[in-house]
Amino acid sequence: MSVLSFFRILFLLLLIVASTFVFPVIVAVVCGETDVIFSFAAPFAVVCVFAVFFCAVDRARKIPMTMRGGFFLVAFAWLSAGFLGAMPLFISGAFPLLTDAFFESVSGFTTTGITASESVEDLPVSINFWRCQTHWLGGMGIVGLTVAIFPLLGVGGFQLIKAETTGPEKSKFSPKITVMAKWLWLIYIALTALQVVLLCAAGMPFLDSVMHSFSTLGTGGFSSKNVGIIWYESAAVEWICIVFMLLASVNFSLYYKLLTRQFQDVSQNTELKAFLLLFVISSAAIFVPLFSSGMSAADSIRHGMFQVITTVSTTGFASAMYHHWPAFAQMIIVLLMFTGACSGSTAGGIKIIRWAIMGKGLSCELKRTLHPSGIYNVRADGHTIKPEIINSVSAFVFLYFLLLAVTALVCAAAGNDVITSCTAALTVVGNIGVGFGNVAPDCNYGFFPAWAKWWFSFAMLAGRLELYTILMFFFPSFWKK
């Protein structure tokens, strides 16, 4: 792929993202925030100029896409989208420092949901709308959006999707990548619309319903309120969010299989069964200390289920100040921060399937120790897992914990205590949004120094792109032909 073709595709990707500025602009007009419109119009115009220029100078109809080229393009697309998304935040003055604006944008697109703002309620409504919209765009994937609505790129869409999607195995469930991407986005849009309707019916204002639906389905966590969902003090709102965080945590390809009556594939899905089992057991485990502390049974069930699914799905909402709960309940939340939801979902984290594969691998190794002549295979979804997949999972987990360790050291170097450093590292690398200490639900990341925020931005991008897409650029072998 030539340099011109690379920038042509990159700016077409950015143009599609920039075209979604129209929605916060509409909100700005409705809310009388006309002074904010230029903040969106200026970066949109710049992207348009560059997109038109590179389309004019490069007219190749078919652009070959290698695996290396796919990783390169996806990494630059996400990095560029982070800067593009930061422009309205910075130009409007909502985030006076470019560091904070970029941090906020990356946190949005990677669906991490941590903020550098001391009070989001003081931000313009249109800026808050854009913040939550970045969750929705980043949840299903910026490149996935492009592949769905712009199939004329002709650059081998599966290489791009493979470089972006989550999980140890990347496989097509539809013969055409554009058909796959379109189905995913149609399901995503339908679920979002349904949640908006339900939240409105529960008494949440329309704009708030849209913003929180963006954050829920994108498993992000941004809110228009400083304390998020807690502000509404509504059990109905919390139950709706529980259901849709659960739905967003499931591999979206399973919804397509349900629609096409491939029920056996869904019922045999190892990851889905493990995920649901984890949710039920963890919810029950948190219920006990909450109920024992004097909370009513109904509230204990609701808050327990809410905090379990918001942590496992890496959404980062809170229905209560969980850092004041009994230590046993807090410890369960911390352990859940190491899990993540299903691969192919909008969630971050290590993913349930990787833990399932490692658990099954451990079982096989124990059996081999007892019976050296026996033949044991790791199986998932009714199929034998290839050894290279098991090796890939092990390497991923090693890299994940290595990045966690470095990020925790960065937090500590910024002058934070152990609890803050460890949970902040888990949050940014796993795109979780949950935290303790100085990053508890009633806190923000604005107090961190600029150099720490730049590292956090890198860690969030690396976590969202499954580490390899970002970290492979630091290996000399990647640059060799």
N, C-alpha and C positions, 0 to 999 in steps of 0.2 A: 504494500500500500504506500503510495507516494505521500509526501508531506502535504501537498495541496488537498489530496483526497481525505487525509486525516483531519485537517482543519475544516474541510467542508462538512464532514459527518459530525464533528464536534460542535460546530456552530448551529447545525440543524437541530442537534439534540438540545442545545441551549435555547434555541428559538422556540422549541415546543414548550420548554419550561417557562420561558419568559412570556409566552402567550397566555399562560394561566394567571399572569398579573391582572388580567381583566376582571377577575372575581374580587380581589381586594379593592380594585379601583371602583367597582360598582358599590361595594360596601362603603368606601370613602364618600362617594357621591350621596348615597342614601343617608349617611350619618353626618353630612355637612363638613367632612374633613377634606375640603378641596385643596388645602395646602400640601396634602400628602401625595396627591396624584402625580406630581412631577417626580417624586421619589421612585415611582414605578415606571413612568413614561421614559425617563432618561436612559436607564439601563436597557429597556426594551428596544429603544431606538438604536443604541450602540450595537446590540446583538443583531438586529435586523440588517444593519449596514454590513457587518462582517459576514453574515450568512449569505447575503446577496452577492457580495464580492467573491467569496470562495465558490459559490455555485456558478458564477459567471466564468471564472478562470479554470475551473475543473469540471468538465462535462462528462466524465467517464460514467458509462451506464452500469458497468459491472466492476465492482471493487473487490478483489480477493481479500479474504480475511483469515489470517492464521490464528492459531491459539494465542501466540504471543501478542499479535496485534489486537486481539479481542481484550486481553487483560490490560494492555496499554491504554486502549480507548476508554474502557470502563473506568479505570482509575482516574484518568484525566477528566472524564465527564462528571464524575462525582466531585472532584476537587473544584472544577470550574463552576459547577452548580452551587457549591458552597459559597464561592465568591459572588456569583450572580444573586443568590438569595440574600446575601448580606447587604447588597447595595441599597435596597429600599429601607432597610433598618438603619443604615449609616447615613444616607442622604437626608432622611426625614428628621434625623436628630434623636430618634428614639433610643439609639445606641451611639453615643457621641464618639466612641473609640472603635476603630476598625477591628481591633482584636476582639472586642465584645460582640460586634455585629457578625463577624465570621464565626465565632464560637457558637452564637445563637443559631445561625443558619445551619451549620454542620450538625448541631444538636437536633435541629428540626428534621433535616433530610435523613439523618441516620436513625431517626425515631428514638433518640436517647431521652429527650424531654427535660434535660437540666437547663437552667436559665442563668444568665449573668445579670438579669434585671432585678433590682431591689423591690420593685412593685409593678407587676404586669398590669394591674388595674389602672395605673396612671398612663399606660401606653394608649395611642389612638386605637380605636376599634379595628380599623382596616389593617393596622400593623399586627394586632393580635390575630386577626383572621389569617393573614399571610403566615404567621408563625405556625399556626395549627395546620394550615394547608400544606406546608412543607412536610409535615408528618405523613399526610395522606399521599403526597407524591412520592416520598421516599419509601413508604411502606411497601408498595407493590414494586417499586423500582423505577428510577428515571429512565434507564435504558429499556426496561420492559414496556413502559409507556410508549416510547418511540417506536419500538418494533411493532406494537399493536396498531398504531394509527398512521405509521409511515412506512409501509412495506416496500416502497420503491427505492429504499436505500440500496438494496442489492448487495449487502456486505456480509452475508452469512449470519443471519440473526441468532442461530443457536450458539455460536461462539460468544456472542455478547451476553446472552442470557446465562450461559454456563459460567461466565466470568463474574456474574453478578449474584446469582441465586444462592440460597443457603442449603447446607446439607452435604454429606459425604458423597452422595450419588446424584448426578445430574442426568435426567433422562426425559425424553419427550413423551407426552401422553397424547399427542396429536401429530399426524404426519407433517403438518406445516407449522412452522414456528409462529407465523403471524396468526394462525387460527388459535393456537394455544394462548398466545398473549391476549388476544381479543376476548377469549372466554374468561380468562382470569380477571381482566379489567371489568367485564360486564358483571361478573359475580361480585366483585369488589364494590362497584357502584351501587348495585342492588342492595347489598347489605348496609352500605352507608346511608342510602335513602331510607331504608326501613328503620334504622336507628334514629335518624332525625325525626321521623314521624312519631316514634314511640317516646322520645325524650320530650317532644312538644306536648304530647298527650299527658306526660307526667308533670307538666307545669314549667318546664324549662323554656325560656325565651327562644325564638327561632334561631337567631344568630348564634347564641350560646349552644344550641342543639347541634347546629352544623359544625361549629368549631370542636366541640367535644366528641362528635361522631368522627371527625377527621382524626382526632388524637386516639380514639379508641380503636378504630379499624386499622389505623397505621401503627398501633401499639406504641404510641409515642409518649404522651403524658402532658403536653403543653395545655394550658388552660387560660381562660380570660380572667381567672380569679387567683389571687395569691395563694390560697389554700386549696385550690382546685375543686374537686367534687365535694369536699367537706363543706364548702360554702353554702351549698343548696340544702343541706340537712334534710334530704329526701331519701327514704328507703327505696322508693320506686325507681328513682334515678340510679341508685347504686345497683339494684338488681338488674336493670337494663344494661348497665355497663358490664356487670359480671357476665351476662349471657354473651354480649358481643365481644368481650375480651376473649372468652372461650372460643367463639367462632373464628376470631382473627388468629388464634393460636394454632389452628389446624392447617395442615398442608392443603393449600387451595386446589391442588390437582384432585383431591378427594371429592370436592364439590362437583367438579366436572364429571368424575366417575359416577357420582350419585345421579346426576342429570342424565347420563347415558346408560343408566341401569347396570353399571358394573359393580353390583353390590358385594360380590365375593372379594374383590380387591380391597374394598373398604373394610369389610369385616375381618380380613386377615392382616390388616395393617398393624405391624408390631408397634410402631411408634405411637399411633393413635391410642392403642390400648394401654401402653405404658404411661402416656401423658394423662389420660383420664384417671388411671389408678393413682398416679402421683398427686393429682388434684384432690381426689377424694380423701386419701390418707392424710395429706398435709392439712387439709381443711379441718378434719376431725382432730388432728393433733393440736392445732391452734385453738379449736373450740374449748378444749378442756381447761387450759389455764385462764382463758378469758372468762368462762363461766364460773370458774372457781374464785376469780377475783371479784365477783359480785355483779358482773354484767348479765343482763337478761339472756335467756336461751336464744330468743329470736335475734337479738343484736349480736350475740356471740357467733351464731351461724353466719349471719350476713357479713360481719366484719372479717371473720376468719376466711370465708370463701373469697371475699373481695381482695384481701391482702395477698392471699395465695395466688390467685389468678393474675393480679396486677404485677406480681413479682415474676412468676413463671413466664408470663407473656411478654415481660420486659416493658410493660406499658408505663408503670411508674406513678399511676394515680394513687391516692390515699383516701380512704373513707374515714380514717381516724388517725390521731397522732400515735402511730404504732411504736414510736421510740419510747413511749411511756408505758407500754404493755409489760406484762411479766417477762422475765429474762428468757424463759423457755420458749415463749412465742416469738420473741425477737430472734433467738438463735435459729429457729426454723426458717424465718424469713431470710436470714443471712445464708443459710445452706441452700435455699431455693434460688438464691442469686447465682449459684454455680450451674444451674440447670438449663434454662431456656425452654422454649416450647418446641413445636414440630418444625422440621426442615420444610422449606417451601411455603412457610407462613410469613407474616410480616414481622414476626418477633426476632429478637437478637439472641445472644447467648450461645452456649456450646451446642445446644439442641439435644433433645431427648434421644434421638436415634443414635447419636454417638455414645451416650452413656449406656444405651441398650447393647450396642455392639461390644463395647469394652466389658460390660458385665457378662455377656455370653462368652466372650473370649476368655475371661478369667475362669468361668466355669469349665470351659474346655481344657484349659491348662491344668486345673486341679484334677480333672478326670485322667489326663495323660500322666500326671504324677503318680496316681494310684494304679493306673493300667497302661503302662508304657507301650504295649503292643496295640492298643485300641486306636481307632480312627474317629476323630471327633471334628465336626465342622460347625462354624458359627452360622446360624440361620436366622433370617428375618423375612417377614412377609411370605413365608413358605418357600424361600429360596436360599441357597447357600451363598454366603457373602464371600466375595473373592479376597484372597490374601492381600492384594494391593489396596483394597478398600480399608481393611483393618489397619494396615501400615499407615495409610493416609490419616485415619482417625487418630492414631497414636501420635503422629507428627503434629497434627492440628492441636491436640490437647496440650502437648509440650509447648508449642509456640504460644498458645493462649495463656498458659500459666506464666510463661516467661514475660510476655507483655504485661500481664497483671503485676508481676513483681516489679518491673521497671516503673510502671505507672504509680504503684504504691510508694516507691522510693521518691518519685517526683513530688507526690503529695506531701510526703514527710519533709522533703527538702524545702518545701514552701512554708514549713513551720506548723504543720498539723499533727494532731495526736494519732495514735495507731488505729483507733476505730475509724476516725474520719478518713485516714489514708487508705486503709484496706477497702472500706465500702465504696469510697469514691472511685478507686481503681476498678472494682467490680462493676460499678455503674457505667463508667465511660467505655471500658473495653467490651462489656456485654450489652451496651445500649439499653440499660435497664431503667434508670431514673429513680430507683429506690436507694436510700442511704441512711446513715446514722451519724451521730456526732454533729459536726458542723455542717453536714450536708443532709440533715434530717428534712422531713417534708415541709417544715415551716422555714427552711433556710434556702439560700441560693449560692451560686458559684462566683458571684461578683467579687468576693474578697480575695480570690486567688490572684497571684501576680500574672502579668501578661505572658511571660515565658511558659508558665504552667498551663495557661489556657490554650496556647498553641500546641503544646504536647497533647493535651486532652483532645483537641480537634483531630490531631493525627490518630490518636488511639481510637476515637469514635469511628473514623473512616475505616481504619483497619478492621475493627470489630464488625462493622456493617458489611464489609466486603469479604468476610471470612478469612481475614489475615493474609492469605496467599497473594491476593490481587494487589495488595499494597506492599507487603514485605518482600516479595520476590524481586522488586526493583533494587534491593540492597544486596542481592547476590550477583557476583560477577558473571556467573554462567548464564544469567538471563540475557545479558547483552552480547553474548557470543553467538555468531551465526551457526 
